[in-house]
Every structure is written in C-alpha cells, then in structure tokens.
Amino acid sequence: MAASEPERQCLMSRRPITTLLGSLVSLSLLTLLSACAQQREPGYYNIPRESTTTDALQRAQGAGSGTAPSQLQFGFGDQNTKPANPAPTAAPATAATPGSPAAPAAGTSAPSALPSVLTETRTYLGTVPCPDSNVCSATRMTLTLAPDGQWRARNAMLTGNAPAQTAMGCWFLTGTDPTRVVLQSGNQAYAALELIQSNVWRVMRLNGQAPLLDARLTRQADIDPIDELASHPAQACPTH
C-alpha cells in the first residue's frame, strides 16, 4: 500500500535530523578521544625495542657511578690520610698594611716551588762506577726520594761478597734549570744529582768524588723503602 503524500513528506523530514544526530555523536567521540590522547606524554605508546647492547650497558654501569680510590703515596715521614679534593675554606679577613703583599683569594693556593719530580715518592736505580777502578768496583745504587725531604740509599758491590752499604739523610734543592739536588747525610754531602730527563738523574758526585764514567739513575715502577733502614728514626728535614 503506497504511502500518502503527508506520510512521505514526514519521512523525508526525519532523515536530515537522523543524519545530524549521527554527525554530532561522531564529533563528540572524536573530541573525547582527542582529550584522552593529550593526557599522555609524547611518545607514551612508542615503547623502545629491546636491545642486548643497551641491556648490557645498563647492567655494567649500574644505577650509580663509582670513583676509583686515589693511589696511595709512600713516604718515610708520617702521612695522615687526607681527602683527594678537600673543600676550600675561606681565610679570615685581615687588614692589609701598606707595603705588604696582597693575600691570595680564598680557595686559591700558592704554586709549589718544588719541581714535579720531587712532589711524590720515587725510587731510582743505576750503576755507579768507582772513582778509582784499582781500589773499588762499581756499585748498584738504589735511591728513594720522598717529598718530605728525606732520602734513603743502598749501594751493593757488583763484585765480591761485601755487604751492601746503606745511607739516609735529607735532600736539598740547589737548582731548577736544570733541577739539581744535594743529598746530605748528617753534616756531610753524600751525593749531588742533576735531572737530565723527566725520570733520569745523573750522578755528578758521590762521597765527594765524581764518577769516572757517566752514571745515571732511572726511575723504577715500584718504590723501594730500603727495608734495612726501617728501624732507624725518620729524619727531621727542613720543609721545602
């Protein structure tokens, strides 16, 4: 049965309303989804792929970073443990007097007057020829210099069965270009040395005499404390 003209017009008028309602619902859903998406941080859903290299690095590095302990310094005098980088302390303010040098700013220190070769304990070894080959033989000299001004030495004859001789005392800086030091034992000068390379000393004089041949002492990897002198009291050497 065909619809009448009024019914047909009513049906045609309902279609735009239904279409409009559908568009409004779709627009509302899109707006809601957009709002939810904005609540997440950028890249929230971009999960990185697993990587064996990244995992290995994370396991090796750990959560924190470690600092290697500072290398121990060996010397003859008393050495208290000090932090590697102590925090600078502000010096008390003092009134400057006319003609007096300006005090250094807080947190700064004056440069050391010692060459770097003398600022840490080092052991040197070499062969020293005798000044008179008809009287004595060459000796194997082991010398350890400490930054507190002390030195210890061992001289072992290369021939014969004579026991090694030891000596100790204070060293004094006598030149900086090139670096020169004098080893003093009591009131006597034991030896005079001159730095010819960063790790090599030339023996200029030993027991008051110059060697017949060039004598050099080369730095060693290990420090020799000259254990034969361990029972002797430490020397009270002047501060350099």
C-alpha positions in Angstrom: 0.0 0.0 0.0 1.6 3.2 -1.1 2.1 5.9 1.5 0.1 9.0 1.2 1.7 12.3 0.4 1.7 13.6 4.0 3.4 10.5 5.3 6.1 10.7 2.5 6.9 14.3 3.5 7.2 13.3 7.2 9.7 10.6 6.4 11.8 12.9 4.3 11.9 15.5 7.1 13.2 12.9 9.6 16.2 11.9 7.5 18.1 15.2 8.0 17.5 15.1 11.7 18.9 11.5 12.0 21.9 12.4 9.9 22.6 15.5 12.1 22.4 13.4 15.3 24.8 10.9 13.9 27.3 13.6 13.0 27.1 15.2 16.5 27.7 11.8 18.1 30.8 11.1 15.9 32.1 14.6 16.7 31.7 14.1 20.4 33.5 10.7 20.3 36.4 12.3 18.3 36.6 15.1 20.9 36.7 12.7 23.8 39.4 10.5 22.2 41.5 13.6 21.5 41.3 14.8 25.1 42.3 11.4 26.4 45.3 11.3 24.0 46.5 14.7 25.2 46.7 13.4 28.8 49.6 11.1 27.8 53.1 12.2 27.5 54.6 12.4 23.9 55.9 9.1 22.9 53.9 7.2 25.6 53.0 4.4 23.3 56.3 4.4 21.5 57.9 1.6 23.5 61.6 1.1 22.5 62.6 -2.2 21.2 64.7 -4.5 23.4 68.4 -4.3 22.7 71.0 -6.6 24.1 73.6 -3.8 23.9 71.5 -1.4 25.9 70.8 -4.1 28.5 74.4 -5.0 28.8 75.4 -1.3 29.2 72.8 -0.8 31.9 74.0 -3.9 33.8 77.6 -2.8 33.6 77.1 0.8 34.6 74.6 0.2 37.3 72.4 2.7 38.9 75.3 4.8 40.3 78.8 5.7 39.3 81.8 4.6 41.3 85.0 6.6 41.9 88.3 4.8 41.9 90.2 5.3 45.2 93.2 7.6 45.0 96.6 6.0 44.6 98.5 5.6 47.9 101.6 7.7 48.3 104.5 6.1 50.1 107.0 8.2 52.1 109.3 8.0 55.1 107.6 10.5 57.3 104.1 10.4 58.9 101.4 10.9 56.3 97.9 11.4 57.5 95.0 10.4 55.2 93.6 13.5 53.5 90.7 13.8 51.1 91.7 13.9 47.4 89.9 17.2 46.8 89.3 19.0 50.2 86.8 21.7 50.2 88.4 25.2 50.2 87.9 27.1 53.4 87.7 30.8 53.5 90.6 32.5 55.2 89.7 35.0 57.9 89.8 38.6 56.7 92.8 40.6 57.8 93.5 44.2 57.4 96.2 44.9 54.8 99.1 47.1 55.8 100.8 49.5 53.4 103.7 47.9 51.6 102.7 44.3 52.4 101.9 41.9 49.6 98.3 41.1 48.8 96.9 37.9 50.4 95.7 35.2 48.0 92.0 35.0 47.5 90.0 32.4 49.4 90.0 29.0 47.8 93.3 29.6 46.0 96.8 28.3 46.9 100.2 29.5 46.0 102.0 27.3 43.4 104.5 24.8 44.8 108.2 25.8 44.4 109.3 22.2 44.0 109.6 20.6 40.6 107.0 17.9 40.0 109.7 15.2 40.0 110.1 15.8 43.8 106.5 16.1 44.8 106.0 12.3 45.2 108.0 9.4 46.4 110.1 7.7 43.7 112.8 5.1 43.6 115.7 5.2 41.1 118.2 2.5 40.2 121.5 2.5 38.3 125.2 1.5 38.2 127.7 3.9 39.6 131.4 3.3 38.7 134.0 3.7 41.3 136.2 6.9 41.0 139.3 4.7 41.2 138.9 1.3 39.5 142.0 0.0 41.1 140.6 0.4 44.6 136.9 -0.5 44.4 134.4 -1.9 42.0 131.2 -0.4 40.5 128.1 -0.4 42.7 124.4 -0.9 42.1 122.8 2.1 43.7 119.1 2.2 44.7 117.9 5.7 45.7 114.5 6.6 47.1 113.5 10.3 47.4 110.5 11.3 49.5 108.6 14.6 49.1 109.1 15.4 52.9 112.8 16.0 52.2 114.1 12.5 53.2 116.2 10.1 51.1 117.5 6.6 51.6 120.0 4.7 49.5 121.5 1.2 49.1 124.8 0.6 47.4 125.7 -3.0 46.6 129.1 -4.0 45.1 128.8 -5.7 41.7 131.9 -7.9 42.6 132.9 -9.6 45.8 130.9 -10.6 48.8 130.9 -7.3 50.7 127.5 -6.5 52.2 125.5 -3.6 50.8 126.0 -0.2 52.3 123.1 2.0 53.2 122.7 5.7 53.9 120.0 8.1 54.7 119.5 11.8 55.2 117.9 15.0 53.8 117.9 16.3 50.3 118.1 20.0 49.3 117.1 21.6 46.0 120.0 23.6 44.7 118.8 24.4 41.1 115.7 24.3 38.9 117.1 24.8 35.4 118.1 22.0 35.3 116.8 20.5 38.5 119.7 19.7 40.9 119.6 18.3 44.4 122.2 17.5 47.1 121.9 14.5 49.3 123.1 15.4 52.8 123.9 12.7 55.4 124.4 14.4 58.7 126.8 17.2 58.1 128.4 15.6 55.1 127.4 15.9 51.4 126.7 12.3 50.2 125.9 12.9 46.6 125.0 15.6 44.0 122.4 14.8 41.3 121.2 16.6 38.2 117.9 15.8 36.4 118.6 15.2 32.7 115.3 13.6 31.8 111.9 13.5 33.5 112.8 10.2 35.1 116.6 10.1 35.0 119.1 11.6 37.4 122.8 11.9 36.6 125.2 11.3 39.5 127.5 14.3 39.5 129.4 13.5 42.7 129.3 10.6 45.2 131.1 10.7 48.5 132.9 13.9 47.4 134.2 12.4 44.1 133.0 12.5 40.5 132.4 9.1 38.8 134.9 8.2 36.0 132.0 7.3 33.7 128.6 8.7 33.1 126.4 7.4 36.0 122.6 7.6 35.7 119.8 6.6 38.0 116.5 5.7 36.3 113.1 5.7 37.9 111.6 2.3 38.8 108.0 1.2 38.7 108.0 0.0 42.3 109.0 2.0 45.4 111.8 0.5 47.4 111.6 1.7 51.1 115.2 0.4 51.8 114.0 -2.0 54.5 117.5 -2.2 56.0 116.8 1.3 57.5 113.3 0.6 58.7 114.4 0.6 62.4 116.1 4.0 62.1 114.1 7.0 63.1 112.8 9.3 60.5 114.9 12.3 59.6 113.7 15.8 60.7 114.3 17.5 57.4 113.5 21.2 56.7 110.2 21.9 54.9 110.8 22.6 51.2 
